[in-house]
Amino acid sequence: MPDIMPAPGAGPWRVLIFDPTDPTDPRWLLATIAPGHVRPAAPSAPRGEEPEVMAWLRLRAGLGPSTHLAPMPGALAWRVDEGGRSR
């Protein structure tokens, strides 16, 4: 599987995330995703901490080997579209 997907359209893309992880402080997150920060994924492997995914994450984000992912149980995400086009 290639490290980076060919970017459809111009990118970047925007994603709205609802994070209810802390019931005393639920929050909305708006993220902008650069074309180089998109990677193909296998539907059967949604955990994220696979070694190849973590290596890609550390490389793309300039993070060290002690980086880990914190699950966001119940989080929901939407792609933000403007006027019918993906943003």
N, CA, C and O atoms as a CHARMM CRD file, in Angstrom:
* protein
*
  348
    1    1 MET  N      0.84800  -1.16500   0.00000 PROA 1      0.00000
    2    1 MET  CA     0.00000   0.00000   0.00000 PROA 1      0.00000
    3    1 MET  C      0.90200   1.23900   0.00000 PROA 1      0.00000
    4    1 MET  O      1.81900   1.31200   0.81800 PROA 1      0.00000
    5    2 PRO  N      0.67500   2.21200  -0.88700 PROA 2      0.00000
    6    2 PRO  CA     1.53800   3.39000  -0.91000 PROA 2      0.00000
    7    2 PRO  C      1.36800   4.23700   0.34600 PROA 2      0.00000
    8    2 PRO  O      0.32600   4.20800   1.00100 PROA 2      0.00000
    9    3 ASP  N      2.42300   4.99600   0.66700 PROA 3      0.00000
   10    3 ASP  CA     2.36300   5.86000   1.85000 PROA 3      0.00000
   11    3 ASP  C      1.38400   7.00300   1.69700 PROA 3      0.00000
   12    3 ASP  O      0.74200   7.40800   2.66600 PROA 3      0.00000
   13    4 ILE  N      1.26300   7.53000   0.48200 PROA 4      0.00000
   14    4 ILE  CA     0.41000   8.69200   0.26200 PROA 4      0.00000
   15    4 ILE  C     -0.53200   8.41100  -0.89200 PROA 4      0.00000
   16    4 ILE  O     -0.11700   7.89300  -1.92800 PROA 4      0.00000
   17    5 MET  N     -1.78700   8.74700  -0.71700 PROA 5      0.00000
   18    5 MET  CA    -2.76100   8.58900  -1.79800 PROA 5      0.00000
   19    5 MET  C     -2.59200   9.73300  -2.78100 PROA 5      0.00000
   20    5 MET  O     -2.27600  10.85000  -2.37200 PROA 5      0.00000
   21    6 PRO  N     -2.79600   9.48300  -4.06900 PROA 6      0.00000
   22    6 PRO  CA    -2.86000  10.60800  -4.98600 PROA 6      0.00000
   23    6 PRO  C     -4.01500  11.50800  -4.55200 PROA 6      0.00000
   24    6 PRO  O     -5.10100  11.02300  -4.23700 PROA 6      0.00000
   25    7 ALA  N     -3.78000  12.79100  -4.53600 PROA 7      0.00000
   26    7 ALA  CA    -4.79100  13.72000  -4.02700 PROA 7      0.00000
   27    7 ALA  C     -5.88000  13.96700  -5.06000 PROA 7      0.00000
   28    7 ALA  O     -5.60800  14.55100  -6.10900 PROA 7      0.00000
   29    8 PRO  N     -7.12900  13.52800  -4.78000 PROA 8      0.00000
   30    8 PRO  CA    -8.22400  13.88100  -5.67900 PROA 8      0.00000
   31    8 PRO  C     -8.59600  15.33100  -5.45000 PROA 8      0.00000
   32    8 PRO  O     -8.78500  15.74800  -4.30700 PROA 8      0.00000
   33    9 GLY  N     -8.70200  16.09300  -6.49600 PROA 9      0.00000
   34    9 GLY  CA    -9.00100  17.51400  -6.33800 PROA 9      0.00000
   35    9 GLY  C     -7.80100  18.24200  -5.78000 PROA 9      0.00000
   36    9 GLY  O     -6.70900  17.68000  -5.69200 PROA 9      0.00000
   37   10 ALA  N     -7.99300  19.45400  -5.41400 PROA 10     0.00000
   38   10 ALA  CA    -6.87600  20.28200  -4.98100 PROA 10     0.00000
   39   10 ALA  C     -6.54600  20.13600  -3.49900 PROA 10     0.00000
   40   10 ALA  O     -5.41900  20.41200  -3.09000 PROA 10     0.00000
   41   11 GLY  N     -7.51700  19.70300  -2.68700 PROA 11     0.00000
   42   11 GLY  CA    -7.27300  19.71400  -1.25700 PROA 11     0.00000
   43   11 GLY  C     -6.97100  21.14800  -0.84200 PROA 11     0.00000
   44   11 GLY  O     -6.94800  21.99200  -1.73800 PROA 11     0.00000
   45   12 PRO  N     -6.75000  21.50000   0.34900 PROA 12     0.00000
   46   12 PRO  CA    -6.92200  20.63200   1.50500 PROA 12     0.00000
   47   12 PRO  C     -8.39400  20.33200   1.78600 PROA 12     0.00000
   48   12 PRO  O     -9.29300  20.93900   1.20400 PROA 12     0.00000
   49   13 TRP  N     -8.61100  19.38900   2.68600 PROA 13     0.00000
   50   13 TRP  CA    -9.96900  18.99900   3.04600 PROA 13     0.00000
   51   13 TRP  C    -10.22700  19.44400   4.47700 PROA 13     0.00000
   52   13 TRP  O     -9.30400  19.54800   5.28500 PROA 13     0.00000
   53   14 ARG  N    -11.48500  19.70400   4.77700 PROA 14     0.00000
   54   14 ARG  CA   -11.86400  20.06500   6.14800 PROA 14     0.00000
   55   14 ARG  C    -12.77000  18.98400   6.71300 PROA 14     0.00000
   56   14 ARG  O    -13.61300  18.42000   6.01400 PROA 14     0.00000
   57   15 VAL  N    -12.57300  18.71200   7.98700 PROA 15     0.00000
   58   15 VAL  CA   -13.35200  17.69400   8.68200 PROA 15     0.00000
   59   15 VAL  C    -13.84200  18.29600   9.99900 PROA 15     0.00000
   60   15 VAL  O    -13.07600  18.92500  10.72900 PROA 15     0.00000
   61   16 LEU  N    -15.12800  18.09500  10.29300 PROA 16     0.00000
   62   16 LEU  CA   -15.71200  18.51600  11.56800 PROA 16     0.00000
   63   16 LEU  C    -15.87300  17.27100  12.42700 PROA 16     0.00000
   64   16 LEU  O    -16.47100  16.28300  12.00200 PROA 16     0.00000
   65   17 ILE  N    -15.33900  17.32900  13.62900 PROA 17     0.00000
   66   17 ILE  CA   -15.34600  16.17000  14.53200 PROA 17     0.00000
   67   17 ILE  C    -16.05200  16.55500  15.82500 PROA 17     0.00000
   68   17 ILE  O    -15.75500  17.58900  16.42400 PROA 17     0.00000
   69   18 PHE  N    -16.98900  15.71100  16.24700 PROA 18     0.00000
   70   18 PHE  CA   -17.61100  15.87800  17.55900 PROA 18     0.00000
   71   18 PHE  C    -16.94600  14.88600  18.49600 PROA 18     0.00000
   72   18 PHE  O    -16.99200  13.67700  18.26600 PROA 18     0.00000
   73   19 ASP  N    -16.32300  15.40000  19.56000 PROA 19     0.00000
   74   19 ASP  CA   -15.59800  14.55700  20.51400 PROA 19     0.00000
   75   19 ASP  C    -16.29900  14.59300  21.87000 PROA 19     0.00000
   76   19 ASP  O    -16.15700  15.56400  22.61200 PROA 19     0.00000
   77   20 PRO  N    -17.06200  13.53100  22.20400 PROA 20     0.00000
   78   20 PRO  CA   -17.73800  13.48000  23.50300 PROA 20     0.00000
   79   20 PRO  C    -16.93800  12.71100  24.55100 PROA 20     0.00000
   80   20 PRO  O    -17.49900  12.27400  25.55600 PROA 20     0.00000
   81   21 THR  N    -15.62100  12.54000  24.32500 PROA 21     0.00000
   82   21 THR  CA   -14.78700  11.72600  25.20500 PROA 21     0.00000
   83   21 THR  C    -14.92000  12.11900  26.67400 PROA 21     0.00000
   84   21 THR  O    -15.05100  11.25800  27.54400 PROA 21     0.00000
   85   22 ASP  N    -14.88600  13.42600  26.94500 PROA 22     0.00000
   86   22 ASP  CA   -15.04500  13.91000  28.31900 PROA 22     0.00000
   87   22 ASP  C    -16.46900  14.45900  28.44600 PROA 22     0.00000
   88   22 ASP  O    -16.75200  15.53500  27.91900 PROA 22     0.00000
   89   23 PRO  N    -17.36800  13.75200  29.12800 PROA 23     0.00000
   90   23 PRO  CA   -18.76300  14.19000  29.20700 PROA 23     0.00000
   91   23 PRO  C    -18.92800  15.56600  29.87000 PROA 23     0.00000
   92   23 PRO  O    -19.95000  16.22200  29.67200 PROA 23     0.00000
   93   24 THR  N    -17.94700  16.00300  30.64300 PROA 24     0.00000
   94   24 THR  CA   -18.04000  17.33300  31.25900 PROA 24     0.00000
   95   24 THR  C    -17.52200  18.42200  30.31600 PROA 24     0.00000
   96   24 THR  O    -17.68600  19.61100  30.59100 PROA 24     0.00000
   97   25 ASP  N    -16.90000  18.01900  29.21000 PROA 25     0.00000
   98   25 ASP  CA   -16.34400  19.00100  28.27000 PROA 25     0.00000
   99   25 ASP  C    -16.39500  18.46600  26.83300 PROA 25     0.00000
  100   25 ASP  O    -15.35100  18.33200  26.19400 PROA 25     0.00000
  101   26 PRO  N    -17.60300  18.15700  26.31100 PROA 26     0.00000
  102   26 PRO  CA   -17.67000  17.72000  24.91000 PROA 26     0.00000
  103   26 PRO  C    -17.23700  18.87800  24.02100 PROA 26     0.00000
  104   26 PRO  O    -17.37800  20.04200  24.39500 PROA 26     0.00000
  105   27 ARG  N    -16.70700  18.55200  22.83400 PROA 27     0.00000
  106   27 ARG  CA   -16.21400  19.62800  21.97800 PROA 27     0.00000
  107   27 ARG  C    -16.34800  19.32800  20.50300 PROA 27     0.00000
  108   27 ARG  O    -16.42000  18.17200  20.08600 PROA 27     0.00000
  109   28 TRP  N    -16.38000  20.39000  19.72500 PROA 28     0.00000
  110   28 TRP  CA   -16.34400  20.32900  18.26800 PROA 28     0.00000
  111   28 TRP  C    -14.92300  20.66800  17.84600 PROA 28     0.00000
  112   28 TRP  O    -14.33200  21.61200  18.37200 PROA 28     0.00000
  113   29 LEU  N    -14.36800  19.91400  16.90700 PROA 29     0.00000
  114   29 LEU  CA   -13.03100  20.17100  16.38400 PROA 29     0.00000
  115   29 LEU  C    -13.13200  20.36300  14.87400 PROA 29     0.00000
  116   29 LEU  O    -13.74700  19.54500  14.18900 PROA 29     0.00000
  117   30 LEU  N    -12.54600  21.41300  14.35700 PROA 30     0.00000
  118   30 LEU  CA   -12.48800  21.63000  12.91800 PROA 30     0.00000
  119   30 LEU  C    -11.04100  21.42600  12.50800 PROA 30     0.00000
  120   30 LEU  O    -10.15200  22.13100  12.98400 PROA 30     0.00000
  121   31 ALA  N    -10.80300  20.46500  11.63000 PROA 31     0.00000
  122   31 ALA  CA    -9.44500  20.13300  11.20500 PROA 31     0.00000
  123   31 ALA  C     -9.30000  20.34900   9.70500 PROA 31     0.00000
  124   31 ALA  O    -10.21700  20.06900   8.93200 PROA 31     0.00000
  125   32 THR  N     -8.14800  20.84500   9.31000 PROA 32     0.00000
  126   32 THR  CA    -7.82600  20.98600   7.89600 PROA 32     0.00000
  127   32 THR  C     -6.76400  19.94100   7.57300 PROA 32     0.00000
  128   32 THR  O     -5.72900  19.86500   8.23500 PROA 32     0.00000
  129   33 ILE  N     -7.03400  19.14100   6.55000 PROA 33     0.00000
  130   33 ILE  CA    -6.16400  18.03200   6.18400 PROA 33     0.00000
  131   33 ILE  C     -5.43000  18.36400   4.89200 PROA 33     0.00000
  132   33 ILE  O     -6.05800  18.60100   3.86000 PROA 33     0.00000
  133   34 ALA  N     -4.10700  18.38100   4.94800 PROA 34     0.00000
  134   34 ALA  CA    -3.28500  18.64400   3.76300 PROA 34     0.00000
  135   34 ALA  C     -3.24600  17.39800   2.88700 PROA 34     0.00000
  136   34 ALA  O     -3.34700  16.28300   3.39900 PROA 34     0.00000
  137   35 PRO  N     -3.09900  17.57100   1.55200 PROA 35     0.00000
  138   35 PRO  CA    -3.05700  16.40400   0.66200 PROA 35     0.00000
  139   35 PRO  C     -2.01500  15.35500   1.06700 PROA 35     0.00000
  140   35 PRO  O     -2.27300  14.16000   0.92200 PROA 35     0.00000
  141   36 GLY  N     -0.86700  15.76000   1.55900 PROA 36     0.00000
  142   36 GLY  CA     0.16700  14.81500   1.97100 PROA 36     0.00000
  143   36 GLY  C     -0.13200  14.09100   3.26900 PROA 36     0.00000
  144   36 GLY  O      0.62700  13.21300   3.67900 PROA 36     0.00000
  145   37 HSD  N     -1.23600  14.45100   3.92200 PROA 37     0.00000
  146   37 HSD  CA    -1.60100  13.81200   5.17900 PROA 37     0.00000
  147   37 HSD  C     -2.78900  12.87400   5.01500 PROA 37     0.00000
  148   37 HSD  O     -3.55900  12.65800   5.95100 PROA 37     0.00000
  149   38 VAL  N     -2.92800  12.32300   3.82100 PROA 38     0.00000
  150   38 VAL  CA    -3.98300  11.35000   3.52700 PROA 38     0.00000
  151   38 VAL  C     -3.30600  10.05400   3.12700 PROA 38     0.00000
  152   38 VAL  O     -2.41800  10.05000   2.27300 PROA 38     0.00000
  153   39 ARG  N     -3.72200   8.95100   3.74100 PROA 39     0.00000
  154   39 ARG  CA    -3.12100   7.64800   3.47400 PROA 39     0.00000
  155   39 ARG  C     -4.23400   6.62800   3.29200 PROA 39     0.00000
  156   39 ARG  O     -5.24800   6.67900   3.98800 PROA 39     0.00000
  157   40 PRO  N     -4.04700   5.69700   2.35500 PROA 40     0.00000
  158   40 PRO  CA    -5.05600   4.65000   2.20700 PROA 40     0.00000
  159   40 PRO  C     -5.13700   3.78500   3.47300 PROA 40     0.00000
  160   40 PRO  O     -4.15500   3.62600   4.19800 PROA 40     0.00000
  161   41 ALA  N     -6.30700   3.24400   3.71200 PROA 41     0.00000
  162   41 ALA  CA    -6.51000   2.39000   4.88800 PROA 41     0.00000
  163   41 ALA  C     -7.31300   1.16900   4.48900 PROA 41     0.00000
  164   41 ALA  O     -8.15500   1.22600   3.59200 PROA 41     0.00000
  165   42 ALA  N     -7.04000   0.05600   5.17100 PROA 42     0.00000
  166   42 ALA  CA    -7.82400  -1.15400   4.96600 PROA 42     0.00000
  167   42 ALA  C     -9.03800  -1.08400   5.88300 PROA 42     0.00000
  168   42 ALA  O     -8.88800  -0.80300   7.07200 PROA 42     0.00000
  169   43 PRO  N    -10.24500  -1.33500   5.35800 PROA 43     0.00000
  170   43 PRO  CA   -11.44600  -1.27700   6.20200 PROA 43     0.00000
  171   43 PRO  C    -11.38000  -2.21500   7.40400 PROA 43     0.00000
  172   43 PRO  O    -12.04400  -1.97400   8.41200 PROA 43     0.00000
  173   44 SER  N    -10.60000  -3.26400   7.30800 PROA 44     0.00000
  174   44 SER  CA   -10.52400  -4.22900   8.40500 PROA 44     0.00000
  175   44 SER  C     -9.52800  -3.80900   9.48900 PROA 44     0.00000
  176   44 SER  O     -9.37100  -4.52300  10.48000 PROA 44     0.00000
  177   45 ALA  N     -8.85700  -2.67200   9.32300 PROA 45     0.00000
  178   45 ALA  CA    -7.83700  -2.26700  10.29800 PROA 45     0.00000
  179   45 ALA  C     -8.06400  -0.84200  10.79400 PROA 45     0.00000
  180   45 ALA  O     -7.24300   0.03600  10.52900 PROA 45     0.00000
  181   46 PRO  N     -9.15900  -0.59500  11.50700 PROA 46     0.00000
  182   46 PRO  CA    -9.44500   0.77600  11.93200 PROA 46     0.00000
  183   46 PRO  C     -8.76900   1.22300  13.21700 PROA 46     0.00000
  184   46 PRO  O     -9.00300   2.34600  13.66400 PROA 46     0.00000
  185   47 ARG  N     -7.93700   0.38300  13.82900 PROA 47     0.00000
  186   47 ARG  CA    -7.37200   0.73700  15.13600 PROA 47     0.00000
  187   47 ARG  C     -6.40000   1.91200  15.08300 PROA 47     0.00000
  188   47 ARG  O     -6.38100   2.72600  16.00500 PROA 47     0.00000
  189   48 GLY  N     -5.60200   2.02100  14.04000 PROA 48     0.00000
  190   48 GLY  CA    -4.69100   3.14300  13.90800 PROA 48     0.00000
  191   48 GLY  C     -3.29700   2.92300  14.44500 PROA 48     0.00000
  192   48 GLY  O     -2.36300   3.57200  13.97500 PROA 48     0.00000
  193   49 GLU  N     -3.10800   2.02300  15.42200 PROA 49     0.00000
  194   49 GLU  CA    -1.77700   1.86000  16.00500 PROA 49     0.00000
  195   49 GLU  C     -0.96200   0.75700  15.33700 PROA 49     0.00000
  196   49 GLU  O      0.01100   0.27600  15.91800 PROA 49     0.00000
  197   50 GLU  N     -1.34300   0.34700  14.12000 PROA 50     0.00000
  198   50 GLU  CA    -0.53400  -0.61600  13.40000 PROA 50     0.00000
  199   50 GLU  C      0.84200   0.00400  13.16900 PROA 50     0.00000
  200   50 GLU  O      0.93100   1.21200  12.95000 PROA 50     0.00000
  201   51 PRO  N      1.91800  -0.78400  13.21100 PROA 51     0.00000
  202   51 PRO  CA     3.27000  -0.23100  13.06400 PROA 51     0.00000
  203   51 PRO  C      3.45600   0.62600  11.81100 PROA 51     0.00000
  204   51 PRO  O      4.09200   1.67800  11.87800 PROA 51     0.00000
  205   52 GLU  N      2.91500   0.19800  10.67700 PROA 52     0.00000
  206   52 GLU  CA     3.10500   0.98500   9.45600 PROA 52     0.00000
  207   52 GLU  C      2.36800   2.32200   9.51800 PROA 52     0.00000
  208   52 GLU  O      2.85600   3.32300   8.99400 PROA 52     0.00000
  209   53 VAL  N      1.20000   2.34300  10.15500 PROA 53     0.00000
  210   53 VAL  CA     0.44200   3.59100  10.29400 PROA 53     0.00000
  211   53 VAL  C      1.16800   4.52800  11.26200 PROA 53     0.00000
  212   53 VAL  O      1.28100   5.72500  10.99700 PROA 53     0.00000
  213   54 MET  N      1.65700   3.99400  12.37400 PROA 54     0.00000
  214   54 MET  CA     2.37600   4.81900  13.33900 PROA 54     0.00000
  215   54 MET  C      3.66700   5.37600  12.73300 PROA 54     0.00000
  216   54 MET  O      4.01400   6.52900  12.99000 PROA 54     0.00000
  217   55 ALA  N      4.37900   4.58400  11.93900 PROA 55     0.00000
  218   55 ALA  CA     5.59700   5.07600  11.28400 PROA 55     0.00000
  219   55 ALA  C      5.25800   6.21600  10.33200 PROA 55     0.00000
  220   55 ALA  O      5.95800   7.22800  10.29300 PROA 55     0.00000
  221   56 TRP  N      4.16900   6.04900   9.55700 PROA 56     0.00000
  222   56 TRP  CA     3.72800   7.09800   8.62800 PROA 56     0.00000
  223   56 TRP  C      3.33400   8.35300   9.40100 PROA 56     0.00000
  224   56 TRP  O      3.72400   9.45400   9.01200 PROA 56     0.00000
  225   57 LEU  N      2.57100   8.21600  10.48600 PROA 57     0.00000
  226   57 LEU  CA     2.14300   9.34200  11.30800 PROA 57     0.00000
  227   57 LEU  C      3.34100  10.10300  11.86300 PROA 57     0.00000
  228   57 LEU  O      3.39800  11.32900  11.77500 PROA 57     0.00000
  229   58 ARG  N      4.29400   9.37600  12.43200 PROA 58     0.00000
  230   58 ARG  CA     5.48000  10.02000  13.01300 PROA 58     0.00000
  231   58 ARG  C      6.28100  10.77300  11.95500 PROA 58     0.00000
  232   58 ARG  O      6.75700  11.88100  12.20000 PROA 58     0.00000
  233   59 LEU  N      6.42500  10.17300  10.79200 PROA 59     0.00000
  234   59 LEU  CA     7.16700  10.80600   9.70600 PROA 59     0.00000
  235   59 LEU  C      6.45400  12.07700   9.22900 PROA 59     0.00000
  236   59 LEU  O      7.07600  13.13400   9.12000 PROA 59     0.00000
  237   60 ARG  N      5.15500  11.97500   8.94600 PROA 60     0.00000
  238   60 ARG  CA     4.38900  13.10800   8.41900 PROA 60     0.00000
  239   60 ARG  C      4.26000  14.24900   9.42200 PROA 60     0.00000
  240   60 ARG  O      4.27400  15.41900   9.03900 PROA 60     0.00000
  241   61 ALA  N      4.13300  13.91300  10.70500 PROA 61     0.00000
  242   61 ALA  CA     3.89100  14.94300  11.72100 PROA 61     0.00000
  243   61 ALA  C      5.16300  15.34000  12.46800 PROA 61     0.00000
  244   61 ALA  O      5.12100  16.21700  13.33100 PROA 61     0.00000
  245   62 GLY  N      6.28200  14.71100  12.15000 PROA 62     0.00000
  246   62 GLY  CA     7.53100  15.03500  12.82700 PROA 62     0.00000
  247   62 GLY  C      7.51000  14.66200  14.29800 PROA 62     0.00000
  248   62 GLY  O      8.03500  15.39500  15.13600 PROA 62     0.00000
  249   63 LEU  N      6.90400  13.52300  14.61400 PROA 63     0.00000
  250   63 LEU  CA     6.74900  13.08700  16.00200 PROA 63     0.00000
  251   63 LEU  C      7.78000  12.03300  16.36200 PROA 63     0.00000
  252   63 LEU  O      8.31400  11.35000  15.48800 PROA 63     0.00000
  253   64 GLY  N      8.05700  11.90600  17.64600 PROA 64     0.00000
  254   64 GLY  CA     9.04300  10.94900  18.12200 PROA 64     0.00000
  255   64 GLY  C      8.46300   9.57100  18.37300 PROA 64     0.00000
  256   64 GLY  O      7.25500   9.36600  18.25400 PROA 64     0.00000
  257   65 PRO  N      9.33700   8.61500  18.72700 PROA 65     0.00000
  258   65 PRO  CA     8.92200   7.22200  18.92300 PROA 65     0.00000
  259   65 PRO  C      8.00100   7.00100  20.11800 PROA 65     0.00000
  260   65 PRO  O      7.37200   5.94700  20.21200 PROA 65     0.00000
  261   66 SER  N      7.90500   7.96100  21.03100 PROA 66     0.00000
  262   66 SER  CA     7.03000   7.76800  22.19000 PROA 66     0.00000
  263   66 SER  C      5.58800   8.19300  21.89600 PROA 66     0.00000
  264   66 SER  O      4.74200   8.17400  22.79000 PROA 66     0.00000
  265   67 THR  N      5.30700   8.57400  20.64900 PROA 67     0.00000
  266   67 THR  CA     3.96300   9.00400  20.27200 PROA 67     0.00000
  267   67 THR  C      2.99200   7.82800  20.28900 PROA 67     0.00000
  268   67 THR  O      3.29700   6.75600  19.76800 PROA 67     0.00000
  269   68 HSD  N      1.82200   8.03400  20.89000 PROA 68     0.00000
  270   68 HSD  CA     0.76400   7.03300  20.90600 PROA 68     0.00000
  271   68 HSD  C     -0.55300   7.71700  20.56200 PROA 68     0.00000
  272   68 HSD  O     -0.66800   8.93900  20.65800 PROA 68     0.00000
  273   69 LEU  N     -1.52700   6.94200  20.16900 PROA 69     0.00000
  274   69 LEU  CA    -2.84400   7.48700  19.85000 PROA 69     0.00000
  275   69 LEU  C     -3.78600   7.25700  21.02500 PROA 69     0.00000
  276   69 LEU  O     -3.76900   6.19700  21.65100 PROA 69     0.00000
  277   70 ALA  N     -4.60200   8.25600  21.31300 PROA 70     0.00000
  278   70 ALA  CA    -5.60500   8.14000  22.37400 PROA 70     0.00000
  279   70 ALA  C     -6.96500   7.95700  21.71300 PROA 70     0.00000
  280   70 ALA  O     -7.40800   8.83900  20.97800 PROA 70     0.00000
  281   71 PRO  N     -7.64300   6.83100  21.95600 PROA 71     0.00000
  282   71 PRO  CA    -8.95700   6.61500  21.35200 PROA 71     0.00000
  283   71 PRO  C     -9.94100   7.70700  21.76400 PROA 71     0.00000
  284   71 PRO  O     -9.86400   8.25200  22.86500 PROA 71     0.00000
  285   72 MET  N    -10.85600   8.00800  20.86500 PROA 72     0.00000
  286   72 MET  CA   -11.93000   8.96000  21.13100 PROA 72     0.00000
  287   72 MET  C    -13.24500   8.20400  20.98400 PROA 72     0.00000
  288   72 MET  O    -13.91800   8.33000  19.96100 PROA 72     0.00000
  289   73 PRO  N    -13.62900   7.40300  22.01700 PROA 73     0.00000
  290   73 PRO  CA   -14.85600   6.60900  21.91400 PROA 73     0.00000
  291   73 PRO  C    -16.06900   7.49800  21.64200 PROA 73     0.00000
  292   73 PRO  O    -16.26100   8.52600  22.29100 PROA 73     0.00000
  293   74 GLY  N    -16.86100   7.09500  20.69700 PROA 74     0.00000
  294   74 GLY  CA   -18.07500   7.82800  20.38500 PROA 74     0.00000
  295   74 GLY  C    -17.87900   9.04500  19.50400 PROA 74     0.00000
  296   74 GLY  O    -18.84700   9.74400  19.20600 PROA 74     0.00000
  297   75 ALA  N    -16.64500   9.32000  19.07700 PROA 75     0.00000
  298   75 ALA  CA   -16.41400  10.48800  18.21900 PROA 75     0.00000
  299   75 ALA  C    -17.10600  10.27100  16.87000 PROA 75     0.00000
  300   75 ALA  O    -17.16200   9.15600  16.35100 PROA 75     0.00000
  301   76 LEU  N    -17.62200  11.35500  16.32600 PROA 76     0.00000
  302   76 LEU  CA   -18.26200  11.33900  15.00900 PROA 76     0.00000
  303   76 LEU  C    -17.56900  12.37300  14.14600 PROA 76     0.00000
  304   76 LEU  O    -17.11200  13.39800  14.65400 PROA 76     0.00000
  305   77 ALA  N    -17.48300  12.11900  12.84100 PROA 77     0.00000
  306   77 ALA  CA   -16.81100  13.06200  11.94800 PROA 77     0.00000
  307   77 ALA  C    -17.61400  13.25400  10.67500 PROA 77     0.00000
  308   77 ALA  O    -18.28900  12.34100  10.20200 PROA 77     0.00000
  309   78 TRP  N    -17.52700  14.46500  10.12800 PROA 78     0.00000
  310   78 TRP  CA   -18.17600  14.81500   8.87000 PROA 78     0.00000
  311   78 TRP  C    -17.15900  15.51900   7.99200 PROA 78     0.00000
  312   78 TRP  O    -16.35200  16.30600   8.48700 PROA 78     0.00000
  313   79 ARG  N    -17.18900  15.24700   6.69300 PROA 79     0.00000
  314   79 ARG  CA   -16.39300  16.00700   5.73000 PROA 79     0.00000
  315   79 ARG  C    -17.14600  17.30400   5.45200 PROA 79     0.00000
  316   79 ARG  O    -18.36300  17.28300   5.27300 PROA 79     0.00000
  317   80 VAL  N    -16.44800  18.41800   5.41300 PROA 80     0.00000
  318   80 VAL  CA   -17.07000  19.71700   5.15200 PROA 80     0.00000
  319   80 VAL  C    -17.05600  19.96300   3.65100 PROA 80     0.00000
  320   80 VAL  O    -15.98800  20.02600   3.04200 PROA 80     0.00000
  321   81 ASP  N    -18.22900  20.10200   3.05200 PROA 81     0.00000
  322   81 ASP  CA   -18.36000  20.40000   1.62600 PROA 81     0.00000
  323   81 ASP  C    -18.85000  21.83200   1.47000 PROA 81     0.00000
  324   81 ASP  O    -19.72700  22.27600   2.21200 PROA 81     0.00000
  325   82 GLU  N    -18.28800  22.55200   0.51000 PROA 82     0.00000
  326   82 GLU  CA   -18.72200  23.92200   0.22000 PROA 82     0.00000
  327   82 GLU  C    -19.29800  23.97000  -1.16900 PROA 82     0.00000
  328   82 GLU  O    -18.59300  23.71800  -2.14600 PROA 82     0.00000
  329   83 GLY  N    -20.57400  24.29200  -1.27200 PROA 83     0.00000
  330   83 GLY  CA   -21.20100  24.41700  -2.57800 PROA 83     0.00000
  331   83 GLY  C    -21.09300  23.17300  -3.44200 PROA 83     0.00000
  332   83 GLY  O    -20.91500  23.26900  -4.65600 PROA 83     0.00000
  333   84 GLY  N    -21.20200  21.99600  -2.81700 PROA 84     0.00000
  334   84 GLY  CA   -21.16600  20.74300  -3.56800 PROA 84     0.00000
  335   84 GLY  C    -19.76900  20.21000  -3.82400 PROA 84     0.00000
  336   84 GLY  O    -19.62000  19.12700  -4.39000 PROA 84     0.00000
  337   85 ARG  N    -18.74400  20.94400  -3.42000 PROA 85     0.00000
  338   85 ARG  CA   -17.38800  20.42400  -3.62200 PROA 85     0.00000
  339   85 ARG  C    -16.74600  20.12300  -2.26300 PROA 85     0.00000
  340   85 ARG  O    -16.95300  20.85300  -1.29400 PROA 85     0.00000
  341   86 SER  N    -15.98000  19.06100  -2.20700 PROA 86     0.00000
  342   86 SER  CA   -15.33100  18.64300  -0.98000 PROA 86     0.00000
  343   86 SER  C    -14.26000  19.65300  -0.61400 PROA 86     0.00000
  344   86 SER  O    -13.46400  20.04700  -1.46600 PROA 86     0.00000
  345   87 ARG  N    -14.22800  20.07800   0.65200 PROA 87     0.00000
  346   87 ARG  CA   -13.19700  20.99500   1.14600 PROA 87     0.00000
  347   87 ARG  C    -12.63400  20.37200   2.36200 PROA 87     0.00000
  348   87 ARG  O    -11.73700  20.93800   2.98600 PROA 87     0.00000
